[in-house]
Amino acid sequence: MKTRTKLNLGCGTDIRDGYVNLDCAKIEGVDVIHSLENFPYPFEDNLFEEIIAINILEHIDDTIKTMEEIWRISQNNAKVIIRVPYWNSIDGITDPTHKKLFNQHSFEFFDPTKERCKKRPYYTVARFKISNEYYYIKFFKYFKVGNPLIKIIINYMSYLFGNVIRVLEYEMLAVKES
């Protein structure tokens, strides 16, 4: 049996074939039961080539420590996909279990090519290069927007009006120096 080197972190009922499915709840299909608030995670260093964290970071107290754990268990250049609700969307503020809010600059603190990381490199050792950023907007159904020009317009609208951007998604690569 081939070792699965993809991790579905905080999977809930989103059980994915070919992934190690981790959640804090004992749900059918969950491979590893572990609270993401308990560090370290039950995996060895540099294990995973891909990690997805869909709608979990907003539920966790310590974003920095969580990102450091994701970085620790990621291989160099591992693909990391993170999806979080936007700070001024109804998706972000309705759920009483949400502890954190995020905007389009939140993950720049982890990207060594971005000014926020360059100005404050002492916040964390975790480094991720943002390769793609998407906004989810909702007009009767969700649309995933990646076009840079459209994103600029949506960005401006989201500062003027709430609930324009509903969800942010980042595709990142783990950066580890040898």
N, C-alpha and C positions, 0 to 999 in steps of 0.2 A: 504494500500500500504506500503510495506516494505521500510524503509529508505535505500538508497544506500550508502554504506560506502566504496566505491572504487572511486578513483578520477583519471581521465585521464586528466592530466595537460598539457595545450597547445596542445589540441587534433587535431586542424586543421580539416581535413576531415576524420580522423581516429576515427569515432564515434563508441563507444563500448557499447553494451548492458550491463546493470547491473552496469554501471559506471556513475558518475557525469562527464559529458564532459565539460571542461572549455577551452575557447579560447578567444583571444582578438577580433576575427572577428565574425560577425553575419553570421554563416554558418548553414545550415539546420542540426538539430540534436544536436547542441551545447546547453547545459542546462544553463550554466552560462557564460556571456560575461564579461571578466575582463582582463585588462592588467597585465601581470606578473611583470611588472616594478612598479606597484602601490602596496604599502604595507600599511596595512596588507591585506592578501587575505580574501575574504568574507566568511570565514568559522570559526566556533568556534574551540577552542583548543581541541586536542585529539579526533577528529571526525572520521578520516579515518583509516581503517584496511589495506588498500593497496593504494599506489599512484604510477602511472606510469608517467614518464616524458621522452618521446621519442623525441630526437632531439629538445630540447628547451633551455637547459642551455647555449648553445653556442650563443644564440640570446639575452641573458640578460646581462645587465651591471654589476650587483652586485651578483656574485655567492654565496658569504657568506650569504647575506641577504635572497636570494632565498632558500638556503638550510635551513636556520633558520625558514623560513615560512613553508617549507615542514615538518620540524621537529615539529613545533608548532601544526600543524593540524593533525599530525600522532598520532595514539594511540601508547602506549608502545608496542614494538615488531611488529609494522606495517611493512609490506613488502613494500619496496620502490625500484622501478626499474628505473634506469636512463641509457639512451643511448645517447652518444655524439660522434662526429667525433674525430678521433685521430689527434694529433697536426701536424704531417707531412704527412697527407694523402690529396689526391686531394679533398676528401669530406669535409675536414676541411677548406681548404684555397680557394676554388673556389667561395663559396657563399659570396657575399659582405655584407650580413646581419649578418654574423658571427662576434661576438665581442670577443669571448674567445676561447682559444684552451685548450685541455686537454690531459694528458698522463696517463699512468697506475698508477701513484702515486698521482694524483690530489685529489682523494677522501680519501686518507689515513689521511688527516688532520681532518677528521670527525670521524675516527674510533679509539675509546679509546684503542684498543689493538695494534695499530700501533705506531712505533717510532715517526713519524711526528706529530701525535696528542699528544703523551706524551711529546715531546720536546716543543710544542707550544700550550698548552691547552687554552691559553688566546685568540686565534683567534676568537673562536665562542663557543656558548653554545650547538649548534646542535651536536648530536652524533648519528652515524649510524655504526652498525657492518656490515662490508662487508662479506656477506655469499658466494657469487659467483662473479667471474669476467670472462667475456668472451671477446674474440677478434673476430671481423669480418674481414675476409680476403676475397679477391676477386680474383678468378681464373675463369674467364668467368661468374661466379655467386658468390654471397656471401656465405661464410661458417662461421658458428659460432663455435669457438674453445674454449673448456673448459679444455682440457687435460693439466695438469701442465707441463709435459715435452715438449710437442709441443709448449706451450706458451713461455717457456724459449728460444727455438730455434727461434720462430717468433720474440720475444722481441729483441734478438741479431740482427737478420736480419733487424729489423725496425730501429735500430740505425745506421746500415751501409747504408741502402737504404731507400729512402722515399717511401711512398705509399704501404708498406707491410701490416701494420695494418690499416684498413680503419675506423673502428668504435669500440668503447669500450662500453660494457654494464656491469652495476653493479646491482646485487641484494643485497640489504642491509636491515637491520632491525633497526628500530628506537629504540634508547636506551634512556630510561627516568628513572631517579631515583625516587623512591617513597618518 
